[in-house]
Amino acid sequence: MRGRAFARTTADGVADVLHPLVALSRGARVLAAAGRRRWAELPGDRRGPVFFLVAACGFVLFLLPYGPLAAAISLIGAAGWAGRGGATAAPGPPGADGTERLRMLYEALVPYFSAAEDPSPLYRHGGDWSTVFDSFAFDEGGRITRLHLRYPAYFTDGDPAARTRIEQLLYAKSGRGREYLFEWDEEANGLTLTVLPALSTAIHAQRFVTAPGETVLGFTDASSVQRTLPVLTAPETGEEDAEDAEDAGGTGGTGGAGRLRKAAGSEPETQDVPPVVWRTGPRSTEPHLLALGQPGSGTTTLLRSIALQALPHGEVLVVDGSGTGEYACLSGRTGVLAVECGLAGTLTALEWAGHETERRLIAANRARQLGHPPPEDIQRPLWVLLDRPSVLSHLAAADGRTDPQELLAVPLRHGRAANVRVVVADQLDTAERLSETVRSNTRARVVLGPASPEQLTAALGAPPHTTPTPEVPPGRGYARLGTGPVHRLQVPATPDPYDEAAGEAERQAVLRLLPTQNPTPPPPPTG
Ligand SMILES: Nc1ncnc2c1ncn2[C@@H]1O[C@H](COP(=O)(O)OP(=O)(O)OP(=O)(O)O)[C@@H](O)[C@H]1O
């Protein structure tokens, strides 16, 4: 026992003495790797001038008094700084575990990235993984958080099915339950896998700094959009919750909204975060939106958030097919034309919306013919928000009445020119009960909550470039505007303010945004 204790103390002492040397050598390796990477990324025609510039700087340093000494001290300082973190933070050589993981990954990729007729394959059983895995990083648990690999030119990287096979394999081998981003570089035959940090759930309903006609659907990754918005968030706690720690995987990932965390009871602070902004109006190519999700995934919350952003500039008509009273807070507020839950009221309201769309179109047309600007009353947007219309369609069919979705045809087809916007939310499982008119005219799409890759592709028209995780918090999902890219999305927390189970701060935020009660409520729409 005493011998073992002595050995351990000696080892600790030696480790303490050698620690600065270890950090310096790690830093030197990091600097060398960064230099090599920069050099490799440099276009061929710029390498000569850059080499000349570096050599000239070295020569001038050599001539200066104390120049070589100062350069050596700076280099040691830079290496010490770069190597100050743990081995996991620096892209140095992996430990034994990491090496084994990379070797297994390499072996698993051999059948996909090799061909019998290739005389010198990049991938072959028992081959050297370090020739194809250019850079990699691991988290504290030894799981891969970033990997860049090269593949042979004959791999069909333009074929979505071939890509999906590789992505699914990497997903399974690198650890399920995390969200991965796959970036294919078809020109350089390279693939980068990155573990994405979880998007923040700390942003709640508030007045967003947007231009007229813009609606914030939620927040996404910084790498996904060019713009940021200043928003109030609860400040970062410094300690990650279990799910975030799992999702972040220690990469630092793409930053953006993923860095914010909720701290109960702290003062909110302003952060710049990347939004997913939906543009509506006469020039919009996707004037109507369809949101789908599993029960409890947050589609009602998304509609509430859209209503609160719409009300300062327009009028809102709400149809609540689920009839659970989750829009009661909007009833009787200035700008809210009606909140309908029953079939009869819904049919009347939607008939009115169709006539109103036609009236606006005629008025706009007449003004155009006379060379006048469009009348003011048609410039104020009219929003028709429908939550679970499939339930009302079912009721209408059982009762032999008109399908409410049929009445949506005019607002959907002509809404863009008439400044009428339709937002439909329904459940993924009942999406096939939505009419063809609804599906073909809602080109802005959102899917919230857990969904299979097939469901996501069907709803968004394209697969996301990330692997969806089986468990997500409410309000988390994907958005796609027209034919644009698929964005990850976290909807701002906008609970029913009368729901006592919701957080007090979030409920108060919604109450502050609600318009005042209208002393003379508008007459209910009549068809
Ligand atoms: N973006 C969000 N941030 C925080 N909490 C959310 C968010 N979206 C929804 N929630 C919470 O999740 C729960 C379910 O939300 P919501 O009612 O919007 O879901 P839903 O998809 O409409 O479900 P259902 O169809 O059952 O009504 C609510 O408690 C709500 O406060």
The ligand as an SDF file (V2000), in Angstrom:
LIG
                    3D

 31 33  0  0  0  0  0  0  0  0999 V2000
  -42.0150   28.0020  -27.5060 N   0  0  0  0  0  0  0  0  0  0  0  0
  -42.3440   27.5610  -26.3100 C   0  0  0  0  0  0  0  0  0  0  0  0
  -41.5970   27.8620  -25.2380 N   0  0  0  0  0  0  0  0  0  0  0  0
  -41.9330   27.4090  -24.0200 C   0  0  0  0  0  0  0  0  0  0  0  0
  -43.0220   26.6370  -23.7620 N   0  0  0  0  0  0  0  0  0  0  0  0
  -43.8070   26.3130  -24.7960 C   0  0  0  0  0  0  0  0  0  0  0  0
  -43.5120   26.7540  -26.1170 C   0  0  0  0  0  0  0  0  0  0  0  0
  -44.4610   26.2670  -26.9360 N   0  0  0  0  0  0  0  0  0  0  0  0
  -45.3090   25.5770  -26.1670 C   0  0  0  0  0  0  0  0  0  0  0  0
  -44.9330   25.5840  -24.8870 N   0  0  0  0  0  0  0  0  0  0  0  0
  -45.6280   24.9430  -23.7610 C   0  0  0  0  0  0  0  0  0  0  0  0
  -45.9740   23.6270  -24.1400 O   0  0  0  0  0  0  0  0  0  0  0  0
  -47.3090   23.3310  -23.8110 C   0  0  0  0  0  0  0  0  0  0  0  0
  -48.1130   22.9560  -25.0690 C   0  0  0  0  0  0  0  0  0  0  0  0
  -48.0880   24.0650  -25.9290 O   0  0  0  0  0  0  0  0  0  0  0  0
  -49.2350   24.3380  -27.0060 P   0  0  0  0  0  0  0  0  0  0  0  0
  -50.5900   24.3150  -26.3830 O   0  0  0  0  0  0  0  0  0  0  0  0
  -48.8420   25.5550  -27.7420 O   0  0  0  0  0  0  0  0  0  0  0  0
  -49.0390   23.0610  -27.9200 O   0  0  0  0  0  0  0  0  0  0  0  0
  -49.9730   22.5140  -29.0770 P   0  0  0  0  0  0  0  0  0  0  0  0
  -49.0690   21.9370  -30.1070 O   0  0  0  0  0  0  0  0  0  0  0  0
  -50.9410   23.5170  -29.5500 O   0  0  0  0  0  0  0  0  0  0  0  0
  -50.6980   21.3610  -28.3280 O   0  0  0  0  0  0  0  0  0  0  0  0
  -52.2450   20.9970  -28.3030 P   0  0  0  0  0  0  0  0  0  0  0  0
  -52.5760   20.6350  -29.6970 O   0  0  0  0  0  0  0  0  0  0  0  0
  -52.2860   19.8440  -27.3450 O   0  0  0  0  0  0  0  0  0  0  0  0
  -52.9330   22.2420  -27.8040 O   0  0  0  0  0  0  0  0  0  0  0  0
  -47.8500   24.5680  -23.1000 C   0  0  0  0  0  0  0  0  0  0  0  0
  -47.7010   24.3810  -21.7230 O   0  0  0  0  0  0  0  0  0  0  0  0
  -46.9500   25.6720  -23.5600 C   0  0  0  0  0  0  0  0  0  0  0  0
  -46.8350   26.7280  -22.6150 O   0  0  0  0  0  0  0  0  0  0  0  0
  1  2  1  0
  2  3  1  0
  2  7  2  0
  3  4  2  0
  4  5  1  0
  5  6  2  0
  6  7  1  0
  6 10  1  0
  7  8  1  0
  8  9  2  0
  9 10  1  0
 10 11  1  0
 11 12  1  0
 11 30  1  0
 12 13  1  0
 13 14  1  0
 13 28  1  0
 14 15  1  0
 15 16  1  0
 16 17  2  0
 16 18  1  0
 16 19  1  0
 19 20  1  0
 20 21  2  0
 20 22  1  0
 20 23  1  0
 23 24  1  0
 24 25  2  0
 24 26  1  0
 24 27  1  0
 28 29  1  0
 28 30  1  0
 30 31  1  0
M  END
$$$$
